[in-house]
Amino acid sequence: MSPHVAPVLMLVASNVFMTFAWYGHLKYKTSALWMAVIVSWGIAFFEYWLAVPANRIGSAVYSAAELKTMQEVITLAVFAGFSVLYLKEPLGWNHLIGFCLIAGGAAFIFQGR
Protein backbone atom coordinates (compact mmCIF):
# COMPACT_ATOMS: atom_id res chain seq x y z
CA MET A 1 0.00 0.00 0.00
CA SER A 2 1.19 3.50 -0.79
CA PRO A 3 2.94 5.48 1.97
CA HIS A 4 0.58 8.32 1.04
CA VAL A 5 -2.55 6.25 1.76
CA ALA A 6 -1.53 3.73 4.43
CA PRO A 7 -0.96 6.28 7.20
CA VAL A 8 -4.33 7.91 6.57
CA LEU A 9 -6.20 4.60 6.80
CA MET A 10 -4.20 3.53 9.84
CA LEU A 11 -4.83 6.87 11.56
CA VAL A 12 -8.56 6.54 10.92
CA ALA A 13 -8.56 3.07 12.47
CA SER A 14 -6.41 4.19 15.41
CA ASN A 15 -8.77 7.08 16.05
CA VAL A 16 -11.75 4.77 16.22
CA PHE A 17 -9.96 2.82 18.97
CA MET A 18 -8.85 5.94 20.81
CA THR A 19 -12.26 7.58 20.65
CA PHE A 20 -13.81 4.47 22.22
CA ALA A 21 -11.02 4.42 24.81
CA TRP A 22 -11.52 8.05 25.80
CA TYR A 23 -15.28 8.47 25.43
CA GLY A 24 -16.92 5.02 25.15
CA HIS A 25 -17.22 4.71 28.92
CA LEU A 26 -19.55 7.73 29.02
CA LYS A 27 -22.44 5.38 28.18
CA TYR A 28 -21.60 3.39 31.32
CA LYS A 29 -21.37 6.07 33.99
CA THR A 30 -22.51 3.68 36.72
CA SER A 31 -19.43 1.48 36.22
CA ALA A 32 -16.54 2.02 38.59
CA LEU A 33 -14.08 4.66 37.42
CA TRP A 34 -11.13 2.31 37.92
CA MET A 35 -12.79 -0.18 35.57
CA ALA A 36 -13.30 2.50 32.92
CA VAL A 37 -9.62 3.42 33.18
CA ILE A 38 -8.43 -0.18 32.87
CA VAL A 39 -10.72 -0.95 29.91
CA SER A 40 -9.79 2.35 28.23
CA TRP A 41 -6.10 1.60 28.70
CA GLY A 42 -6.57 -1.81 27.08
CA ILE A 43 -8.35 -0.28 24.08
CA ALA A 44 -5.66 2.40 23.76
CA PHE A 45 -3.01 -0.32 23.52
CA PHE A 46 -4.42 -1.30 20.11
CA GLU A 47 -4.60 2.34 19.07
CA TYR A 48 -0.85 2.61 19.57
CA TRP A 49 -0.27 -0.45 17.38
CA LEU A 50 -1.85 1.54 14.54
CA ALA A 51 -0.80 5.13 15.26
CA VAL A 52 2.92 4.54 15.77
CA PRO A 53 3.41 2.57 12.52
CA ALA A 54 1.17 5.03 10.68
CA ASN A 55 3.45 7.88 11.66
CA ARG A 56 6.61 5.87 10.90
CA ILE A 57 5.33 4.91 7.44
CA GLY A 58 3.90 8.36 6.78
CA SER A 59 7.15 10.11 7.69
CA ALA A 60 8.57 8.87 4.38
CA VAL A 61 6.25 11.23 2.49
CA TYR A 62 4.80 13.67 5.04
CA SER A 63 6.40 16.06 7.51
CA ALA A 64 5.72 15.69 11.22
CA ALA A 65 3.49 18.78 11.07
CA GLU A 66 1.48 17.28 8.22
CA LEU A 67 1.09 13.97 10.06
CA LYS A 68 -0.07 15.76 13.22
CA THR A 69 -2.50 17.88 11.22
CA MET A 70 -3.95 14.77 9.56
CA GLN A 71 -4.29 13.19 12.99
CA GLU A 72 -6.25 16.16 14.35
CA VAL A 73 -8.61 16.44 11.38
CA ILE A 74 -9.23 12.68 11.41
CA THR A 75 -9.83 12.86 15.17
CA LEU A 76 -12.52 15.48 14.70
CA ALA A 77 -14.23 13.56 11.91
CA VAL A 78 -14.21 10.29 13.87
CA PHE A 79 -15.36 12.03 17.05
CA ALA A 80 -18.22 13.79 15.25
CA GLY A 81 -19.53 10.46 13.96
CA PHE A 82 -18.99 8.77 17.32
CA SER A 83 -20.78 11.55 19.18
CA VAL A 84 -23.85 11.36 16.98
CA LEU A 85 -24.00 7.60 16.33
CA TYR A 86 -22.76 6.12 19.63
CA LEU A 87 -23.37 8.74 22.30
CA LYS A 88 -26.53 10.03 20.59
CA GLU A 89 -25.42 13.63 21.17
CA PRO A 90 -26.37 16.07 18.43
CA LEU A 91 -23.87 18.37 16.79
CA GLY A 92 -24.98 21.94 16.31
CA TRP A 93 -24.11 24.71 13.90
CA ASN A 94 -21.44 25.97 16.30
CA HIS A 95 -19.66 22.59 16.13
CA LEU A 96 -19.82 22.64 12.33
CA ILE A 97 -18.36 26.14 12.15
CA GLY A 98 -15.60 25.25 14.62
CA PHE A 99 -14.70 22.09 12.70
CA CYS A 100 -14.66 24.04 9.43
CA LEU A 101 -12.31 26.63 10.90
CA ILE A 102 -9.97 23.88 12.09
CA ALA A 103 -10.11 22.22 8.65
CA GLY A 104 -9.34 25.58 7.05
CA GLY A 105 -6.32 25.97 9.30
CA ALA A 106 -5.21 22.46 8.42
CA ALA A 107 -5.35 23.35 4.73
CA PHE A 108 -2.63 25.94 5.33
CA ILE A 109 -0.29 23.24 6.62
CA PHE A 110 -0.44 21.51 3.25
CA GLN A 111 0.04 24.66 1.15
CA GLY A 112 3.01 24.45 -1.16
CA ARG A 113 3.03 20.66 -1.12
C-alpha positions as CSV (number, residue, x, y, z in Angstrom):
1,M,0.0,0.0,0.0
2,S,1.2,3.5,-0.8
3,P,2.9,5.5,2.0
4,H,0.6,8.3,1.0
5,V,-2.5,6.3,1.8
6,A,-1.5,3.7,4.4
7,P,-1.0,6.3,7.2
8,V,-4.3,7.9,6.6
9,L,-6.2,4.6,6.8
10,M,-4.2,3.5,9.8
11,L,-4.8,6.9,11.6
12,V,-8.6,6.5,10.9
13,A,-8.6,3.1,12.5
14,S,-6.4,4.2,15.4
15,N,-8.8,7.1,16.0
16,V,-11.7,4.8,16.2
17,F,-10.0,2.8,19.0
18,M,-8.8,5.9,20.8
19,T,-12.3,7.6,20.6
20,F,-13.8,4.5,22.2
21,A,-11.0,4.4,24.8
22,W,-11.5,8.1,25.8
23,Y,-15.3,8.5,25.4
24,G,-16.9,5.0,25.2
25,H,-17.2,4.7,28.9
26,L,-19.6,7.7,29.0
27,K,-22.4,5.4,28.2
28,Y,-21.6,3.4,31.3
29,K,-21.4,6.1,34.0
30,T,-22.5,3.7,36.7
31,S,-19.4,1.5,36.2
32,A,-16.5,2.0,38.6
33,L,-14.1,4.7,37.4
34,W,-11.1,2.3,37.9
35,M,-12.8,-0.2,35.6
36,A,-13.3,2.5,32.9
37,V,-9.6,3.4,33.2
38,I,-8.4,-0.2,32.9
39,V,-10.7,-0.9,29.9
40,S,-9.8,2.3,28.2
41,W,-6.1,1.6,28.7
42,G,-6.6,-1.8,27.1
43,I,-8.3,-0.3,24.1
44,A,-5.7,2.4,23.8
45,F,-3.0,-0.3,23.5
46,F,-4.4,-1.3,20.1
47,E,-4.6,2.3,19.1
48,Y,-0.8,2.6,19.6
49,W,-0.3,-0.4,17.4
50,L,-1.8,1.5,14.5
51,A,-0.8,5.1,15.3
52,V,2.9,4.5,15.8
53,P,3.4,2.6,12.5
54,A,1.2,5.0,10.7
55,N,3.5,7.9,11.7
56,R,6.6,5.9,10.9
57,I,5.3,4.9,7.4
58,G,3.9,8.4,6.8
59,S,7.2,10.1,7.7
60,A,8.6,8.9,4.4
61,V,6.3,11.2,2.5
62,Y,4.8,13.7,5.0
63,S,6.4,16.1,7.5
64,A,5.7,15.7,11.2
65,A,3.5,18.8,11.1
66,E,1.5,17.3,8.2
67,L,1.1,14.0,10.1
68,K,-0.1,15.8,13.2
69,T,-2.5,17.9,11.2
70,M,-4.0,14.8,9.6
71,Q,-4.3,13.2,13.0
72,E,-6.2,16.2,14.4
73,V,-8.6,16.4,11.4
74,I,-9.2,12.7,11.4
75,T,-9.8,12.9,15.2
76,L,-12.5,15.5,14.7
77,A,-14.2,13.6,11.9
78,V,-14.2,10.3,13.9
79,F,-15.4,12.0,17.0
80,A,-18.2,13.8,15.2
81,G,-19.5,10.5,14.0
82,F,-19.0,8.8,17.3
83,S,-20.8,11.5,19.2
84,V,-23.8,11.4,17.0
85,L,-24.0,7.6,16.3
86,Y,-22.8,6.1,19.6
87,L,-23.4,8.7,22.3
88,K,-26.5,10.0,20.6
89,E,-25.4,13.6,21.2
90,P,-26.4,16.1,18.4
91,L,-23.9,18.4,16.8
92,G,-25.0,21.9,16.3
93,W,-24.1,24.7,13.9
94,N,-21.4,26.0,16.3
95,H,-19.7,22.6,16.1
96,L,-19.8,22.6,12.3
97,I,-18.4,26.1,12.1
98,G,-15.6,25.3,14.6
99,F,-14.7,22.1,12.7
100,C,-14.7,24.0,9.4
101,L,-12.3,26.6,10.9
102,I,-10.0,23.9,12.1
103,A,-10.1,22.2,8.7
104,G,-9.3,25.6,7.1
105,G,-6.3,26.0,9.3
106,A,-5.2,22.5,8.4
107,A,-5.3,23.3,4.7
108,F,-2.6,25.9,5.3
109,I,-0.3,23.2,6.6
110,F,-0.4,21.5,3.3
111,Q,0.0,24.7,1.2
112,G,3.0,24.5,-1.2
113,R,3.0,20.7,-1.1
